[in-house]
Amino acid sequence: MTGRIVVCGEAESTAGVLADLLPQWELDAEVIVASSRDELRLEIGRGLRELDGLVVAPGDWSFLSEIAADVPDSSRIVIVGLDDAEPAESGASAVSGLPVVRGRGLDGFRWASAWLRQRLEYPFEEVAYGDHPDQIADLRLPPDTGQLAPVAVFIHGGFWRERWVRDTIEPAAIDLALRGFATLNIEYRRVRSGYAGWRETVRDVAAAIDQLSTYSDRLDLSRVAVLGHSAGAQLTAWGIKRRGVRGPSARVHPKAVVLLAGMTDLREAARRGLGDTGNPTIAFMGGTEAELGADYDAASPSTNLPLGVAQIVVQGMRDSPDLLEMARGYAEMSIHLGDPTEYIEVEDGDHFTVITPSRPEWEATVKAVRGVLGIHVPSTSP
């Protein structure tokens, strides 16, 4: 797909550098500079007439509502911002209904271009499970064969921070959709200005999973697996027992969870200060273990064992040694406490290869998921 990136405002000065980076990223795209709002709108309109979709850096976030009005089909455009996502008042993943990548620097253009291509090539239904812009998920249904489809729910990671959105796990969700699964790729509220703490996030996860019940005529809700990557693994494990949060009874009961390079021990993560900057676990929880011990017990996978469902724990040995240690201890404890658990450890795997469809560890994960859901068909990559 020949692409186009339209930049305006703050991103204008980076247009030359961006154009030099595109060949390194193996992106066949051109960079267009718009010097005003009116010119930006003209370039967006022209691009959407000539191409399937666009990546746009508007510079001024107040302009997004106008862009959204011009582009009612949000699958045809991805917005990029060079500013930090976390202090923003609005969610990083959706502003005025448009998908947004923020806080990743110039590399955000590479992420956005990949996300746009995936959204265009593999159609989905956008499912809103609440009123907040981040309470949204991408649902892909297989062709209607007259049989109910097994379901794979995906929960992305990123230390619960706004700069990381569901694009990171989209390739894995698409891969299972191509294998005949219905897939739901969840977005959720993350740490930001005015964040109300971990319960805000986990309520979103519970609501998104329960939204599947509205598709009971197409989905086999007795064969649901939830796959979480990194911090998303913590949310995945929490979604089984849903401790520490009052709310309606669960309408969907997953049969299996898959923890991919997972954050399985929040106490240790906070104690060791795991994260790229600051202490994201404390920011997510809203306080330290000493202040919120009961909350850490309710939210941490390690203190929720046994979960009472099948578990698949996948870990690369070239990932963080802290996560490797936690994964081994978590899997051992899960087995000891009676959960049917398969531990997959990959010698040359790292934090992201476990969600990369071309990798052998992903093929092993898919095979394990098929096994626990009782899907006995050959497991070869489409």
Long-range contacts (C-beta under 8 A, 24 or more apart in sequence): 1-28, 1-51, 1-52, 1-117, 1-120, 1-121, 2-28, 2-29, 2-51, 3-27, 3-28, 3-29, 3-30, 3-51, 3-53, 3-54, 3-55, 3-113, 3-116, 3-117, 4-29, 4-30, 4-31, 4-32, 4-47, 4-50, 4-51, 4-54, 4-55, 5-29, 5-30, 5-31, 5-32, 5-54, 5-55, 5-56, 5-57, 5-109, 5-113, 6-32, 6-33, 6-34, 6-40, 6-43, 6-44, 6-47, 6-54, 6-55, 6-56, 6-57, 7-31, 7-32, 7-33, 7-34, 7-56, 7-57, 7-59, 8-33, 8-34, 8-35, 8-36, 8-37, 8-39, 8-40, 8-56, 8-57, 8-58, 8-59, 8-60, 9-57, 9-58, 9-59, 9-60, 10-57, 10-59, 10-82, 10-83, 11-57, 11-59, 11-80, 11-82, 12-59, 14-82, 14-106, 17-106, 18-106, 18-109, 21-106, 21-109, 21-110, 25-110, 25-113, 27-110, 27-113, 29-55, 29-113, 37-63, 37-66, 40-67, 41-66, 41-67, 41-70, 44-70, 44-71, 44-77, 45-70, 48-76, 48-77, 52-76, 52-120, 53-77, 53-78, 53-116, 53-119, 53-120, 54-78, 54-116, 55-79, 55-80, 55-109, 55-112, 55-113, 55-116, 56-80, 57-81, 57-82, 57-109, 61-88, 61-90, 61-95, 64-95, 64-96, 64-98, 65-96, 67-96, 67-98, 68-96, 68-97, 68-98, 71-98, 74-98, 74-99, 74-126, 75-119, 75-120, 75-123, 75-124, 75-126, 76-120, 77-116, 78-112, 78-113, 78-115, 78-116, 78-119, 79-112, 80-108, 80-109, 80-112, 81-108, 82-106, 82-108, 84-163, 85-161, 85-162, 85-163, 85-192, 86-161, 86-162, 86-163, 86-191, 86-192, 86-193, 87-192, 87-193, 88-162, 88-192, 88-193, 89-192, 89-193, 89-194, 90-133, 91-132, 91-133, 91-134, 91-162, 91-189, 91-190, 91-192, 92-162, 92-163, 92-165, 92-190, 92-192, 93-133, 93-134, 93-136, 93-162, 93-165, 93-166, 93-187, 94-133, 94-134, 94-136, 94-187, 95-133, 96-133, 97-133, 99-165, 99-167, 100-165, 101-165, 101-167, 102-162, 102-163, 103-161, 103-162, 103-163, 104-163, 111-167, 112-167, 114-167, 115-167, 115-170, 118-167, 118-170, 118-171, 118-174, 122-174, 122-177, 122-178, 124-185, 127-184, 127-208, 127-211, 129-204, 129-207, 129-208, 129-210, 129-211, 130-204, 130-207, 132-189, 134-187, 134-188, 134-189, 134-190, 134-204, 135-187, 135-188, 135-189, 135-204, 135-207, 135-208, 136-187, 137-166, 137-184, 137-185, 137-186, 137-187, 137-208, 137-211, 138-166, 138-170, 138-173, 138-183, 138-184, 138-185, 139-182, 139-183, 139-184, 139-215, 140-173, 140-174, 140-177, 140-182, 140-183, 140-185, 141-182, 141-215, 141-218, 142-177, 142-180, 142-181, 142-182, 144-218, 148-218, 148-219, 148-220, 149-180, 149-181, 149-182, 149-218, 149-219, 149-220, 150-180, 150-181, 150-182, 150-220, 150-223, 150-224, 150-225, 150-373, 150-375, 151-181, 151-182, 151-183, 151-184, 151-212, 151-219, 151-220, 151-221, 151-223, 151-224, 151-225, 152-176, 152-181, 152-182, 152-183, 152-184, 152-224, 152-225, 152-226, 152-227, 152-369, 153-183, 153-184, 153-186, 153-208, 153-209, 153-212, 153-224, 153-225, 153-226, 153-227, 153-254, 154-183, 154-184, 154-185, 154-186, 154-227, 154-228, 154-229, 154-232, 155-186, 155-188, 155-205, 155-226, 155-227, 155-228, 155-229, 155-232, 155-233, 155-235, 155-236, 156-185, 156-186, 156-187, 156-229, 156-230, 156-232, 157-228, 157-229, 157-230, 157-231, 157-232, 157-233, 157-261, 157-263, 158-190, 158-230, 158-231, 158-232, 159-230, 159-231, 159-275, 159-276, 159-280, 159-281, 159-284, 160-190, 160-191, 160-198, 160-201, 160-231, 160-280, 160-283, 160-284, 161-190, 161-191, 161-280, 161-283, 162-190, 162-191, 162-192, 164-190, 168-229, 168-355, 169-227, 169-229, 169-232, 169-355, 171-355, 171-356, 171-357, 172-227, 172-229, 172-355, 172-356, 172-357, 172-362, 174-357, 175-357, 175-362, 175-366, 175-381, 175-382, 176-366, 176-369, 178-382, 179-366, 179-379, 179-382, 182-215, 182-218, 182-219, 184-208, 184-209, 184-211, 184-212, 188-235, 191-280, 191-283, 191-284, 195-283, 195-286, 196-286, 197-284, 197-285, 197-286, 198-284, 198-285, 198-286, 198-295, 198-299, 199-244, 199-245, 201-235, 201-284, 202-235, 202-238, 202-239, 202-242, 202-245, 202-299, 203-245, 203-247, 205-235, 205-238, 205-239, 206-239, 206-242, 206-245, 206-247, 206-250, 209-239, 209-250, 209-252, 209-254, 210-248, 210-250, 210-251, 210-252, 212-251, 212-252, 213-251, 213-252, 221-252, 221-253, 222-255, 223-255, 223-373, 223-374, 223-375, 224-252, 224-253, 224-254, 224-255, 224-256, 225-254, 225-255, 225-256, 225-257, 225-258, 225-369, 225-372, 225-373, 226-254, 226-256, 226-257, 226-258, 227-257, 227-258, 227-260, 227-365, 227-369, 228-257, 228-258, 228-259, 228-260, 228-262, 229-260, 229-261, 229-262, 229-354, 229-355, 230-260, 230-261, 230-262, 230-263, 230-351, 231-263, 231-280, 231-284, 232-260, 232-262, 233-259, 233-260, 233-261, 233-262, 233-263, 233-264, 233-301, 234-262, 234-263, 234-264, 234-266, 234-299, 234-300, 234-301, 236-262, 237-262, 237-264, 237-301, 237-304, 237-307, 238-298, 238-299, 238-301, 238-304, 240-304, 240-307, 240-308, 240-309, 241-304, 241-307, 241-308, 243-297, 243-298, 243-299, 243-304, 244-294, 244-295, 244-297, 244-298, 244-299, 245-298, 254-309, 255-309, 255-310, 255-372, 255-373, 256-309, 256-310, 256-311, 256-312, 256-369, 256-372, 256-373, 257-307, 257-309, 257-310, 257-311, 257-312, 258-311, 258-312, 258-313, 258-314, 258-365, 258-368, 258-369, 259-301, 259-311, 259-312, 259-313, 259-314, 259-327, 259-330, 260-314, 260-354, 260-355, 260-365, 261-314, 261-315, 261-316, 261-319, 261-323, 261-327, 261-351, 261-352, 261-354, 261-355, 262-301, 262-313, 262-315, 262-323, 262-326, 262-327, 262-330, 263-301, 263-323, 263-326, 264-300, 264-301, 264-302, 264-313, 264-326, 264-327, 264-330, 265-300, 265-301, 265-302, 265-326, 265-329, 265-330, 266-296, 266-299, 266-300, 266-302, 267-296, 267-300, 267-302, 267-303, 268-322, 268-326, 269-322, 269-326, 270-296, 272-322, 274-320, 274-322, 274-323, 301-330, 302-326, 302-329, 302-330, 302-333, 305-330, 305-333, 305-334, 305-337, 305-339, 306-334, 306-337, 306-338, 306-339, 307-334, 307-339, 308-339, 309-339, 310-339, 310-340, 310-341, 310-342, 310-372, 311-339, 311-340, 311-341, 311-342, 312-341, 312-342, 312-344, 312-365, 312-368, 312-369, 312-372, 313-341, 313-342, 313-343, 313-344, 314-344, 314-345, 314-346, 314-354, 314-361, 314-364, 314-365, 315-343, 315-344, 315-345, 315-346, 315-349, 315-354, 316-345, 316-346, 316-348, 316-349, 316-350, 316-351, 316-353, 316-354, 316-361, 317-345, 317-346, 317-347, 317-348, 317-349, 318-347, 318-348, 318-349, 318-350, 319-349, 319-350, 319-351, 320-351, 323-351, 340-372, 342-368, 342-372, 344-368, 357-381
